[in-house]
Amino acid sequence: MSGFKVLNPGMLTLLQDGGRYGQHRIGLTTGGPLDRFAMSWANRLVHNDSGETAIEASFGGLKLESSVNTLVAVTGGDQPLTINGVEKAGWRSHRVEAGDIIELGFARQFCRSYLAVHDGFQVTPSFGSTATVVREGIGGLSGGKLDAGDHLPARGTTERECLVLNDPTRAPYQNDISVRVLPGYQVHQFPRLEQRRFFSGTYTVTERADRMGYRLEGPAIECDIKGILSEGICMGAIQVPADGQPIVLLQDRQTIGGYPKIGSALSLDTGRLAQLMPGATVRFEPVTPHAADNLFHMARSMHRRMTLDTVND
């Protein structure tokens, strides 16, 4: 089948779709894109549904050779896109032909980029999803990251127009961010002084930041309990282990855990968090369930108002 040959896989390149849901009962995590906003727009720019199988490239270095005439789009971080050595703009689709070379350079500040192709990459789902979770060995082509020589099946198109997202808010990435937190039921196990320390402190992204979770370093906080019976863990849960340094759990998190949790980061903010490289700074801001609900609906309304325009090839 036609598609793309991986000439250089880059540092960590994975196939992802919208995620693997309904499988926590057998111990499988959700997976899916760390920056859901960026992958959704990459897919929409090539006339796909937002959850079609696309590439998540962490830190860059990806090089592909096309054997199909189709559309591609790159969104997310600042990995420069070139086609046949010519630099191309992100957040818009481009026409490629058989024999073309598509490259993503190395990230300068923000580490996740998404490459989508018209109709998505044609990969067989595992447990209802193509999302790659390396720790579990499922999804993608063989349960792992892409390797040189891999073939990514894709259908072609010569009839669909190129699109661009003309919106100043399309990539709201910064190296110093505020993450909104919905306090959890265990927050009362953290003394008020510890809560104030957490919500007024500044934390730094450490080298131990990956798809499972972002480990941060800053003011240590203490909990009245040192451990709990293992329980289910939601997306964005902020665990506080014995050293008092918070861990924000992301798409490849374990399904259960026994560390106390001070709250959960809003899904609206985890994508921006997952774009950060080590050394970037993070602060936390508490929000009420009512405020979180309003923020979600406002973001969804804004997303719907963002429009795509047709552009010349």
N, C-alpha and C positions, 0 to 999 in steps of 0.2 A: 504494500500500500504506500502511496505517496505521503510525504510529510517532511520531517526535518531530521538531519543527522547531527548528533552532538559532536562537535570537533573539540571543544574544551568545555568541561562542565562547570568551571568556576569553583568557588570555595564551598558553597552549599546551595545546590539548586534542586528544587523539589517540584513535583507535580502536585497541585492542590485543586480541589473543587470547593463547594460551599461548606463541606464538613460532613462528618460521620455521626449521625444522630440516632438515638434509640438503642445504642449498644453498650452503655455504661454497665448494664446488668451483667454483661459477660467480661467486664474489665477493659473494654476498648474505649479510648479517649476520643474526643471530637475531631481533632486535627483541623484542617482547613487553613485559610490565609491568616497570617498574623495581622495584616492590615486589610481588613475586609473592604473598607472604603475604596482603597486603591485597586484591588482586584476586581471589584464590581464595575468600576469605570473602565478598566482595561477591556473587560468583556463587552460592555455596552458600546465601546468605540469600534468594535468589530462585529456589531449586530448580533451579539450573543445574549442569552440570559445571564444574570450576574453571577450565577454559581457554576458556569461551565468550567471544565478542566483547563487550567492555565499553569504557567510556570511562576513559581516564587523563587527569585534569585537573591540570596543573601550575600552582600558584600561585593558581588560582581564577578567578572571574569568569564562570563558565559559566551560561547561562540557556536553558532548553528549554521548549517548549510541547508538551504531549502531545495526540495525537489518538487515543489508544487507552486502554482500561481495562486496567491491568496492575499488576505489582509492581516497585518499584525499591528499591535499597539503596545506601548510600554508606559506604565504609570508608576507612581510610588516615589521612592527615594531618588537620589541624584546620580545614579549610574548612567553615564552617557551612552546613548544608542547610536550605533553606526550601521549603515547598510552599504556593503561594498566599499567600506572605508570612508563613506561620506556621513558626517554627523547629521542626525535627524532629531526633530523635536519630540519630546514626550507629550503625553496626554492628548495624542491624536493618532489616528490610524495611518498606516503606510502600505502601499501596494508592493509586494515582493513577487519575484518570478523564480522559476526553477534555476538553480545555480547561484542565486544570490547568497551572500554571507551576511548574517546578522550577528552583531556583537554588542554585549553590554560591558562597558568599562568598569573599573573599580569605583566603589562608592567613595565620595569625599566626606559627607557628613551624615547622611541617613542611609540605613543599610538594607532596606528591602525594596526590591522592584518587582513588578509583575508584567509578564509578557503573555498576551493573549493572542490567539489565532482564530480566524473565522470558523465557527462551528465547534471550536474547542479541540483539544487533543483527544483522539479516539482511543481511550484506554479502558480496559475491562475493570469495572468496579470490584472492590473487595468489601464485603459486608455493607453493601449499599452505597459505597463512595469510592472515589479515586484518590482521596486525600492521603498523602504519604505521611506516615508516622514511623520514623526510623527506629525508635525504641521498640515498637511493637512489630516491626517488619512487615507492615501491610500498606497497601495503596501504591500508587504510581506504577512503574513498570515491574519492579521486583521487590517492593517494600523498602527501598533505600533511595539515596540521593542519585542523581543522574551521573553517568560515567561517560567518558569519551567512547564513541562508537555506538552509543544507544540510538535507536530510531524512534522518533516520536510521530506516530501516524496522525495525519491531518487531511481533511478534505480541502479541495480548492474552490475558489470562486473568482470569476472575472466580471461579475455583474453588480456587486455591491459597491456603493460609493464610500470614499474616505470621510471620516468624521473628526471633529475636534471639539474638545470641551473648553469653551471660552468662559471661564469663571475664575475670578481672582481668589476664591476660597478653595480652589481645587486641591491644593497641596499645603495644608496648614501645619507644616512641620517646623519645629524649633528645637534647639538644644537645651532649653530650660523651660520645662512644662509644669503645669498644674494638673494633677489627676484627681477627678472627683470621686469620692468614696461614699458608698452607702454602708453605714455602720451595721455590723451583723449582730446576731443575738449574743455573741460572746464578748461584745465590746465592754459589757459591764464587769468582766473579769479583769479588765485593764484599769487600774486606779486612775482617777481624774488627772492627776499630774502626768501619768504616762500617756494618756490620750492627748493632753495639750502638747506634750513633747513631740508626739508623732505628727500632729496636724500643724505644728508651727516649725518643724524642723525641715532642713534641706538634705536630700539624699542624693548620692552619686551612683550612677550605673556602674557596676563592677564588671570584671572580665567574665564572671559566671552569669551571663545573661544569654538565654537561648530560647528555643521554641517552647520549652517546658515552663520556664518562668524567668523573670528578671529579678536577680538578687541585687539588693541595694545596700549601700553603706552610708551610715549617718548616725544620728542620735539613737542609741540603743534604748529599747522600751521593754519593760518587764510586765509580765502577766501574773496574776494570782495563782494560775494553774500552769503547770509545766507540760502537761499533755492531756489529751482527751481520748476517748474511744474513737477509733477510726470512723470517719463519716464521709459522705459524698462531698465533693468539692466542685463549686461552680466556677465558671469562667470569671477571671479577674479577682478571685479570692486572694486576700493578703494574709499569708501565714507569717507567724512570728515564732521562729524556733528559739532554742535556748540561748543563743548569742544575742537575741534582741534585735537582729537586723532583718527587716521585712523582705519577703519574697512575694512578688506579684505573679500569680500563676496564670499561664496563657493556654494556647490551644492544645499543646501536647502534654498538659498537666496529667498527673496520676488521677485516677477516678476517686480514690479515697485517701484520707490522710489523718494524722493524729495531732498535728500542731494546732494551737489556738489561732483563731483568725479574728482580726480586729474589724474587718469589713470586706467589701468587694469593690474594686475599681469599676466604674461604669464602662460598658462596652464601647461607648462613644470615644473613650480616651485610650483604650488599650492599643489601638492601632498606632496612635502617635507615640506611645511608650515603646512599642516594639520597633520603631524606626530608630531609636536612640542607640548610639555607640557608647562603649565604655568612656566614662568621664563626664557624660552629660548629667544634668541635674534635674531632680524631680521633687515636687512638693505635693502634699495631699490636702484636699479640701473636703470636709464632710458635707453631704447633702441629705435631705429628707427623702423618703419614698415619693412624696408628692412632687417635689422638685425634680427628682430623677425621671419620673413619668413625663413631666412637662418638657424636660430637656430632650427626651427621646422623641416625643411627637414633634417638637420644633425642628429637630435635626431631620426627621423623616420628611417633613413638609419642605424644608430647604432643599433636600436631596431631590425631591420631585420637581422643584422649580428650576434646577440646574438643567440646561439644555445643551444639546449637541448640534453643531452646525456642519453643513457639508463643505468640504474644501477640495480644491483641485489636487490631483495626484502630484 
